Amino acid sequence: MTLLDTFRSVRKLRDNGASEPLAEAIVEVAQDAAEAATDDLATKDHLARLETATKTEFAELKTVIAEFKNDIYRALLILASFIVATAGVSLAIAAFFFN
């Protein structure tokens, strides 16, 4: 980021006809505007920290998804076991009554 050379700017304004107080006020306003415009800019450090945090959160999300996937498979296996057991019991009852 380029910093405003206030002394040089005031001198240039004075040399071009501005009074000392006016030149100082103009430079102060310009400096405030420049600071306000750059306050919310991300630095390389900000971006690096954001990248690290995003990678960490994404890894945690992948872990949660894998655990959820395993839970679903486990539930499906239990459900399939109940279906097979129910079918077996139904066949046994049918064989008992119809034979």
C-alpha positions as CSV (number, residue, x, y, z in Angstrom):
1,M,0.0,0.0,0.0
2,T,1.3,3.4,-0.9
3,L,1.3,6.0,1.9
4,L,0.5,9.6,1.2
5,D,3.4,11.9,1.6
6,T,1.6,14.6,3.5
7,F,4.4,17.2,3.6
8,R,4.9,16.9,-0.2
9,S,1.2,17.1,-0.9
10,V,0.7,20.2,1.3
11,R,3.7,21.9,-0.3
12,K,2.4,21.1,-3.8
13,L,-1.1,22.5,-3.0
14,R,0.5,25.7,-1.5
15,D,2.7,26.1,-4.5
16,N,-0.4,26.0,-6.7
17,G,-2.2,28.7,-4.8
18,A,-3.9,27.0,-1.8
19,S,-3.5,28.6,1.6
20,E,-1.6,26.6,4.3
21,P,-4.8,25.7,6.3
22,L,-6.7,24.8,3.1
23,A,-3.8,22.6,1.8
24,E,-3.5,20.8,5.2
25,A,-7.3,20.2,5.3
26,I,-7.3,18.8,1.7
27,V,-4.4,16.5,2.5
28,E,-6.1,15.4,5.8
29,V,-9.3,14.6,4.0
30,A,-7.4,12.7,1.3
31,Q,-5.5,10.7,3.9
32,D,-8.8,9.8,5.8
33,A,-10.4,8.7,2.5
34,A,-7.4,6.5,1.6
35,E,-7.4,4.9,5.1
36,A,-11.2,4.3,4.9
37,A,-10.9,2.8,1.5
38,T,-8.2,0.3,2.6
39,D,-9.6,-0.6,6.0
40,D,-11.6,-3.5,4.7
41,L,-9.1,-4.9,2.3
42,A,-7.9,-8.4,2.9
43,T,-4.2,-9.0,3.3
44,K,-2.2,-12.1,2.2
45,D,-2.2,-13.1,5.9
46,H,-6.0,-12.7,6.1
47,L,-6.4,-14.9,3.0
48,A,-3.9,-17.5,4.3
49,R,-5.7,-17.8,7.6
50,L,-9.1,-18.0,5.8
51,E,-7.7,-20.7,3.6
52,T,-6.4,-22.7,6.6
53,A,-9.7,-22.3,8.4
54,T,-11.7,-23.4,5.3
55,K,-9.5,-26.4,4.8
56,T,-9.9,-27.4,8.4
57,E,-13.7,-27.0,8.3
58,F,-13.9,-28.9,5.1
59,A,-11.9,-31.8,6.6
60,E,-14.2,-31.8,9.6
61,L,-17.3,-31.8,7.3
62,K,-15.8,-34.8,5.3
63,T,-15.4,-36.7,8.6
64,V,-19.0,-35.9,9.6
65,I,-20.3,-37.0,6.2
66,A,-18.3,-40.3,6.4
67,E,-19.7,-41.0,9.9
68,F,-23.2,-40.3,8.7
69,K,-22.7,-42.5,5.7
70,N,-21.6,-45.3,8.0
71,D,-24.6,-44.8,10.2
72,I,-26.9,-45.0,7.2
73,Y,-25.3,-48.3,6.0
74,R,-25.6,-49.7,9.5
75,A,-29.3,-48.7,9.7
76,L,-29.9,-50.3,6.3
77,L,-28.2,-53.5,7.3
78,I,-30.3,-53.7,10.5
79,L,-33.5,-53.0,8.4
80,A,-32.5,-55.6,5.8
81,S,-32.0,-58.1,8.7
82,F,-35.4,-57.4,10.1
83,I,-37.0,-57.8,6.6
84,V,-35.2,-61.2,6.2
85,A,-36.2,-62.3,9.7
86,T,-39.8,-61.2,9.1
87,A,-39.9,-63.1,5.8
88,G,-38.5,-66.2,7.5
89,V,-41.0,-66.1,10.3
90,S,-43.8,-65.5,7.9
91,L,-42.7,-68.5,5.8
92,A,-42.4,-70.7,8.9
93,I,-45.9,-69.7,10.1
94,A,-47.3,-70.3,6.6
95,A,-45.6,-73.7,6.4
96,F,-47.0,-74.6,9.9
97,F,-50.6,-73.7,9.0
98,F,-50.7,-74.8,5.4
99,N,-48.8,-78.2,5.6
